Structure formats: structure tokens, C-alpha cells
């Protein structure tokens, strides 16, 4: 009897060992770890479990560090990464040139936009500063906005203003131009208009536009170093603190798609006229980095997931499927290119020195 029990116990233990071995073999091949440095606004995308799983199905474990696009292009040690993924094409072009990379990928992009409120939009419409764009969406007329800013116009000085009689200047809340890519994109927009609707490209033009564009930043006082900062203020503190917040379109669309109630009925997203697309451009620094770029640009599952985070992808229909919820237009006609990296850097440094 004892002998039979011992044999039976041995069989059970043997089956258990075999089961562990089989289970271990079924867990799949070990994933290859690849590391990249990215703009912070893409961190939520890369750390989302659905995105992690999608890369894993291609045998990759993608790990990311975050840094500002200017830092990625100038001070970050790229030697320890397989790809660099800044949020602007000028920064990517500098990296591509410095590292002698021939192929880059722009899997998604996001135009700059303004987060505001219905009473503010109505007030600015009444004063001719906001109007309908080429499509059925509202735009902030940058030329007229610059006139208000140059004159130091306060909200309580706008005719017919009963909705927001605040004793502070009419200014878009931005991030710190010394730190943030979104502020650099804003500088690209306002410098274009201040330069007679021409991309700034010479030292003389830089000197010409600097007083007007620097004032837009300096008159704000303290500014935060990430676009999440003013957007969170907009969501939580409301119209009193942040009547106009510069954001990436993707931030607003992402919140609408989440359906978490953070976008209230009186909240509106409008665009600047003109606007600039923040083009998230991946520069591969190795073969594995190139694989990540190819997957982001061509994999349908990753493209669909990027659209749910509010990014415009290489397949316009993916964004259109989610953008309708946020009343975001399928196409923006009035968009311009930013200056070269070197010109933008000189302008940003010149503004920074005035702080």
C-alpha cells in the first residue's frame, strides 16, 4: 500500500515538473529590449498596455525616457538609445544631420490648438479676433491677436465684455520657451505672422520680429515647462485662471475620447490661423530603432491606438473616426512650416535672455 502511494506521489511530481517546463516553453520567445528617448507627450502612448502588447507581438519590448525636443537634439546622450523621437521636425532634422541618418519616420503629428471656453470664444468673436476658418471650425486670428497684445489690451477693455472682465492682458497661456516644444511651435506661428506671413529665415528678420514675439511670453509672468501644466490648469481651475491655453490638439481629443468628464460642456477647442503641425518624427539610431519606426508608421494596430490618443496618423481615416467626438476637422488648410532648427534656436535663445 505504501509502495503504491510513493509511486503515485512520484508520478504527480513528475507531471508537475513536465507541466512547468511546457508552460515555460509556451510563454514565447524572449522579447528584445529597445530603448528610445521621446517627447513627454508621447509617454502615455508608449506605456499603455495595449501598445506594450502590440510591440510584444513583434518581439519587442520598447522602453522610453523623456526629454524636451530641444534637449534631445542638443544635449541628450543619444549613444545609449536605438531611436530618438522628438516632437518637432526641426529637432529631428538636426539629429538626422548630426548622426548622418538617411531615413526618418513621421508616424503621427498634431497641430497646435487653443483650449478655451464658450463665453471667451463668443467675446473674441464679437471683437473680430475669432472667426470661422476654412472649414466649419473656429480660429484665433493671430494677426488681430498680435495687435491686441502689442497694445497691452486687457480683457476688461474689450467692448461689450460682461463675461470675463478680468484686469489682465489678453494673452494665450503657453509653456516656457526655454524648455518646451509647444512654446517653440507657438513661436513659429507668431513669428511667421509678425514677419509679414513669411517664415523667418534671416538674422534681419529675427531682429525684426523679436520685440513682438518676446512680449507674448514675457508678459505672461511665470510659465510652466510642460504642456500638461497649462492644460491641467485649464481643466481644473477653469476660465478664471486660463481663458486661453496653448495645447496640442491631441491633448484635447484624447480627453474627449477617454470620456472621463474632464471636458465639460462649455469647453471648446479652436485653432490658430495660421497653425503649425508638431510633427512627431522618429530618427532611427540602429536597426532595431528602424524597426520601431517602421512599425509605428505601418502597423494598423499601432496606428489605431495612436489615433485614440488624439494623434493624426498616416491613415487619415483612423483620426477621423475619433476626432468627430471632439469636433476636430479632418483637415486644416491654414498651416505653415516652422523655421529651420538653427533659426528657431536663435529666436528661442534671444527670448530666453530677456527673462
C-alpha positions in Angstrom: 0.0 0.0 0.0 2.8 2.4 1.0 4.7 1.5 -2.2 1.7 2.4 -4.4 1.3 5.7 -2.6 5.0 6.5 -3.2 4.7 5.6 -6.8 1.6 7.7 -7.2 3.3 10.7 -5.5 6.3 10.4 -7.8 4.0 10.4 -10.8 2.2 13.5 -9.6 5.6 15.3 -9.0 6.8 14.2 -12.4 3.7 15.6 -14.1 4.1 18.8 -12.2 7.7 19.3 -13.4 6.7 18.5 -17.0 3.8 21.0 -16.7 6.2 23.7 -15.6 8.6 23.0 -18.5 5.8 23.0 -21.0 4.3 26.2 -19.5 7.7 27.9 -19.7 8.1 26.9 -23.3 4.6 28.3 -24.1 5.5 31.7 -22.7 7.0 32.5 -26.0 10.4 33.8 -27.1 12.2 36.4 -25.0 11.5 39.9 -26.1 14.2 42.1 -27.5 14.5 45.3 -25.4 14.9 48.5 -27.4 15.3 52.0 -25.8 14.4 55.3 -27.1 14.2 58.9 -26.0 10.9 60.7 -26.7 8.9 63.9 -26.1 6.9 63.6 -22.9 3.5 64.0 -24.6 4.0 60.5 -26.1 4.8 58.8 -22.8 1.2 57.8 -22.1 1.1 56.1 -25.6 4.2 54.1 -25.1 3.4 53.0 -21.6 -0.2 52.0 -22.4 -0.6 48.2 -22.0 -2.3 47.8 -25.4 0.8 49.5 -27.1 3.1 47.3 -25.0 1.3 44.2 -26.1 1.3 45.3 -29.7 5.1 45.7 -29.7 5.5 42.4 -27.9 3.6 40.6 -30.7 6.5 41.8 -32.9 9.1 40.5 -30.4 10.0 43.9 -29.0 9.9 45.5 -25.5 10.1 49.2 -26.0 11.5 51.3 -23.1 11.5 55.1 -23.3 13.0 58.0 -21.5 11.5 61.5 -21.9 13.2 64.8 -22.7 12.3 68.1 -24.4 12.7 68.2 -28.1 15.4 70.8 -27.9 17.3 68.7 -25.4 17.0 65.6 -27.5 18.6 67.5 -30.4 21.4 69.1 -28.4 22.3 67.8 -25.0 20.9 64.2 -24.6 23.5 61.4 -24.9 22.0 59.6 -27.9 24.6 56.9 -27.8 22.6 54.7 -25.4 19.4 54.8 -27.4 18.2 52.9 -30.5 15.9 55.8 -31.6 15.2 59.4 -30.9 11.6 60.6 -31.2 11.3 64.4 -30.7 8.0 66.3 -31.2 9.2 68.6 -33.9 10.6 68.2 -37.4 13.3 70.9 -36.9 14.8 69.0 -33.9 14.6 65.7 -35.9 16.3 67.3 -38.9 19.2 68.4 -36.7 19.6 64.9 -35.2 19.3 63.3 -38.6 22.0 65.6 -40.0 24.3 65.2 -36.9 24.0 61.4 -36.9 24.1 61.1 -40.7 20.8 59.2 -40.7 19.2 58.8 -44.2 15.7 57.6 -43.2 13.2 59.0 -40.7 9.6 58.2 -39.9 6.8 60.6 -39.1 4.1 58.2 -37.9 1.9 60.8 -36.3 1.5 64.6 -35.8 -0.6 67.1 -34.0 -1.4 70.7 -34.9 -1.2 73.4 -32.3 -4.6 74.5 -30.9 -6.2 76.7 -28.2 -8.2 75.3 -25.3 -10.9 77.9 -24.3 -14.5 78.3 -23.1 -17.7 79.2 -24.9 -18.1 82.7 -23.2 -14.5 83.6 -24.2 -14.9 82.4 -27.8 -18.2 84.5 -28.0 -16.4 87.6 -26.6 -13.5 87.3 -29.0 -15.8 86.7 -32.0 -17.7 89.9 -31.1 -14.3 91.7 -31.2 -13.3 90.2 -34.5 -10.4 88.1 -33.1 -12.0 84.7 -33.5 -13.8 83.7 -36.7 -14.6 80.7 -38.8 -11.7 79.0 -40.6 -11.7 77.4 -44.0 -13.7 74.5 -42.5 -16.5 74.5 -40.0 -14.3 75.3 -37.0 -13.3 78.5 -35.2 -9.8 80.0 -35.4 -7.9 82.6 -33.4 -6.7 85.3 -35.9 -3.1 85.6 -35.0 -2.6 89.0 -36.8 -5.5 90.5 -34.8 -4.3 88.9 -31.6 -0.9 90.4 -32.1 -2.5 93.8 -32.4 -4.2 93.3 -29.0 -1.0 92.1 -27.4 1.1 94.9 -28.8 -1.3 97.4 -27.4 -1.3 95.7 -24.0 -5.1 95.3 -24.2 -6.7 93.9 -21.0 -9.8 91.7 -21.0 -11.8 94.3 -19.2 -11.0 96.8 -22.0 -12.7 94.7 -24.7 -16.0 96.3 -25.8 -19.2 94.6 -24.6 -17.3 92.3 -22.2 -19.6 91.2 -19.4 -18.5 87.5 -19.5 -14.8 87.9 -18.4 -14.0 91.4 -17.1 -10.6 90.4 -15.8 -7.9 93.0 -15.2 -5.1 91.1 -17.0 -3.8 91.2 -20.6 -5.4 89.3 -23.4 -2.7 86.6 -23.8 -2.5 82.9 -24.7 -1.1 80.9 -21.8 2.0 78.9 -23.1 4.8 77.0 -21.7 8.4 78.3 -21.1 10.1 78.9 -24.4 13.4 77.9 -22.9 12.1 74.4 -22.1 9.1 73.3 -24.1 8.5 72.3 -27.7 4.9 73.6 -27.7 6.3 77.1 -26.9 8.7 76.7 -29.8 5.8 75.8 -32.1 3.9 78.9 -30.9 7.0 81.0 -31.6 7.0 79.6 -35.1 3.4 80.6 -35.6 3.6 84.2 -34.2 7.0 84.9 -35.9 5.5 83.9 -39.2 2.7 86.4 -38.9 4.9 89.1 -37.4 7.2 88.7 -40.4 4.5 89.5 -42.9 3.3 86.0 -43.3 6.7 84.7 -44.2 8.8 82.0 -42.5 11.6 83.8 -40.6 14.9 82.8 -42.3 17.5 85.6 -41.9 19.1 87.4 -38.9 17.5 90.7 -40.0 14.0 89.0 -39.9 14.8 87.6 -36.5 15.7 91.0 -35.1 12.5 92.5 -36.7 10.1 90.0 -35.1 11.8 89.6 -31.7 10.2 92.5 -29.8 6.7 91.5 -30.7 7.1 87.8 -30.1 9.1 88.1 -26.9 6.4 90.3 -25.4 3.9 87.4 -25.8 6.0 85.3 -23.4 7.4 87.8 -21.0 4.0 89.5 -20.3 2.7 86.1 -19.0 5.0 86.0 -16.0 5.7 82.5 -14.7 5.3 79.8 -17.3 5.5 76.0 -16.8 7.9 73.7 -18.7 5.4 71.1 -20.0 2.2 71.5 -22.0 0.5 69.3 -19.5 0.8 72.1 -16.9 -1.4 74.8 -18.5 -3.7 72.1 -19.9 -4.3 70.7 -16.4 -4.9 74.3 -15.1 -7.4 74.8 -17.9 -9.2 71.6 -16.9 -9.2 72.1 -13.2 -9.1 75.8 -12.5 -11.3 76.8 -15.4 -11.8 80.1 -17.1 -10.7 82.4 -14.3 -7.1 81.2 -14.4 -6.6 80.1 -18.0 -9.1 81.6 -20.6 -6.8 80.7 -23.5 -4.3 77.8 -23.2 -1.9 76.7 -26.0 -2.2 72.9 -26.4 -1.5 70.1 -28.8 -4.8 69.1 -30.5 -4.1 65.6 -29.4 -4.4 66.5 -25.7 -8.0 67.7 -26.1 -9.0 64.9 -28.4 -7.5 62.3 -26.0 -9.6 63.7 -23.1 -12.8 63.6 -25.2 -12.1 60.0 -26.3 -11.5 59.0 -22.7 -14.9 60.2 -21.8 -13.8 60.8 -18.2 -15.8 64.0 -17.8 -12.8 66.3 -17.7 -14.0 68.1 -20.9 -17.1 70.0 -19.7 -19.9 71.2 -22.0 -18.7 74.9 -22.0 -15.1 73.9 -23.0 -14.1 74.5 -26.6 -11.0 73.8 -28.8 -10.2 76.3 -31.5 -7.2 76.6 -33.8 -4.7 79.4 -34.5 -4.8 80.9 -38.0 -2.2 80.0 -39.2 -1.3 76.9 -37.2 1.8 74.7 -37.2 1.8 70.9 -37.1 4.0 69.4 -34.4 5.4 66.5 -36.4 6.5 63.7 -34.2 9.5 62.4 -36.2 11.4 59.2 -35.2 15.1 59.1 -36.1 16.4 55.6 -36.0 19.8 55.2 -34.5 20.2 51.5 -35.1 18.5 48.7 -37.0 16.2 48.0 -34.0 15.2 51.7 -33.9 14.4 51.5 -37.6 12.1 48.5 -36.9 10.2 50.6 -34.2 9.9 53.4 -36.8 8.5 51.1 -39.5 6.0 49.5 -37.1 4.7 52.9 -35.9 4.4 54.1 -39.5 2.8 50.9 -41.0 1.3 48.7 -38.3 -2.6 49.1 -38.4 -3.0 48.2 -34.7 -0.4 50.8 -33.5 -1.9 53.4 -35.9 -5.3 52.8 -34.5 -4.0 53.1 -30.9 -2.2 56.3 -31.7 -5.4 57.8 -33.1 -7.2 57.0 -29.8 -4.5 59.2 -28.1 -5.6 62.1 -30.4 -2.7 61.8 -32.9 -3.2 62.3 -36.6 -1.6 59.2 -38.3 -0.6 58.3 -41.8 -4.1 56.9 -42.3 -6.4 59.9 -42.1 -9.5 57.7 -41.5 -8.1 56.5 -38.2 -8.1 60.0 -36.8 -11.4 60.9 -38.4 -13.1 58.0 -36.5 -12.2 59.5 -33.2 -12.0 63.2 -34.0 -15.7 63.6 -34.7 -16.3 63.3 -31.0 -14.1 66.4 -30.3 -15.5 68.3 -33.3 -11.9 68.3 -34.7 -11.7 69.0 -38.5 -10.4 66.2 -40.8 -8.0 68.7 -42.4 -6.5 72.1 -41.6 -5.8 74.2 -44.6 -4.2 77.2 -42.9 -1.0 75.5 -41.7 2.6 76.8 -42.2 6.1 75.3 -41.7 8.3 76.3 -38.8 11.7 77.9 -39.3 14.8 75.9 -39.5 16.2 74.4 -36.3 19.0 77.0 -36.2 16.7 80.0 -36.7 14.2 78.7 -34.2 17.1 78.1 -31.7 18.4 81.7 -32.1 14.9 83.1 -31.6 14.3 81.0 -28.5 17.7 81.9 -27.0 17.0 85.6 -27.7 13.7 85.4 -26.0 15.2 83.4 -23.1 17.8 86.1 -22.5 15.1 88.6 -21.8 13.7 86.7 -18.8 
